[in-house]
Amino acid sequence: MTEARAVKRQARGRQRMTDILDAALALFAENGYERTSTNAIAARAGMSPGSLYQFFPNKEAIAEALSGHLVERMRAAHGSAFDPSRVTDLALDELIDRIVDPLIAFNVAHPGAKALLANTDLPASSRDAARPLHEAVAGRVAAILAARVPSLPAAERDLAAMVAVRIVAAMMPPIVAADGDQRRALTAELKKALHGYIAPLDARR
């Protein structure tokens, strides 16, 4: 009986953490990171601030956990799009489509993610919280570059991946905020920018 109660308590705890992260993601989408308070997150999650602090000591800890949570969701949704073994023979434009389209779909489905991916609203003290999300995307892009251009030095490859991710991150907020023809136009411009940046590297294959 005691063991059953412990299992139920753990399940409730996991659900409470999920509620907090979902509330934070929704509020980041609505208000941005900086204007979202822990009190607001607690209220959206249906709990008191004191209950929230039993799981997370501050907003930065929530953002860090949310970033890791989003990484797992992104991997589940887009794993095949980033599979290096499937991209070596693609034309560059098709490769960019396979990388960009799932990322846009992910951010449209999780609009609060742009606050962490773009870093536009994060104070310097909180930017480390978004690092898992940045590293996950940059690491996948670097792996694709390594597969396509094996001769590319690791330092140059990693730098190129970071810059490519920053280009995507800069364009993601207006793309997510737009819809219809405007979103398609912005997406096309993003792909042009990536093509222009990556093409000289890809030509070294």
Secondary structure as GFF3:
##gff-version 3
##sequence-region A 1 205
A	DSSP	alpha_helix	2	31	.	.	.	ID=ss1
A	DSSP	alpha_helix	38	45	.	.	.	ID=ss2
A	DSSP	alpha_helix	49	53	.	.	.	ID=ss3
A	DSSP	alpha_helix	59	78	.	.	.	ID=ss4
A	DSSP	three_ten_helix	80	82	.	.	.	ID=ss5
A	DSSP	three_ten_helix	84	86	.	.	.	ID=ss6
A	DSSP	alpha_helix	92	109	.	.	.	ID=ss7
A	DSSP	alpha_helix	113	118	.	.	.	ID=ss8
A	DSSP	three_ten_helix	124	130	.	.	.	ID=ss9
A	DSSP	alpha_helix	131	148	.	.	.	ID=ss10
A	DSSP	alpha_helix	154	177	.	.	.	ID=ss11
A	DSSP	alpha_helix	180	202	.	.	.	ID=ss12
###
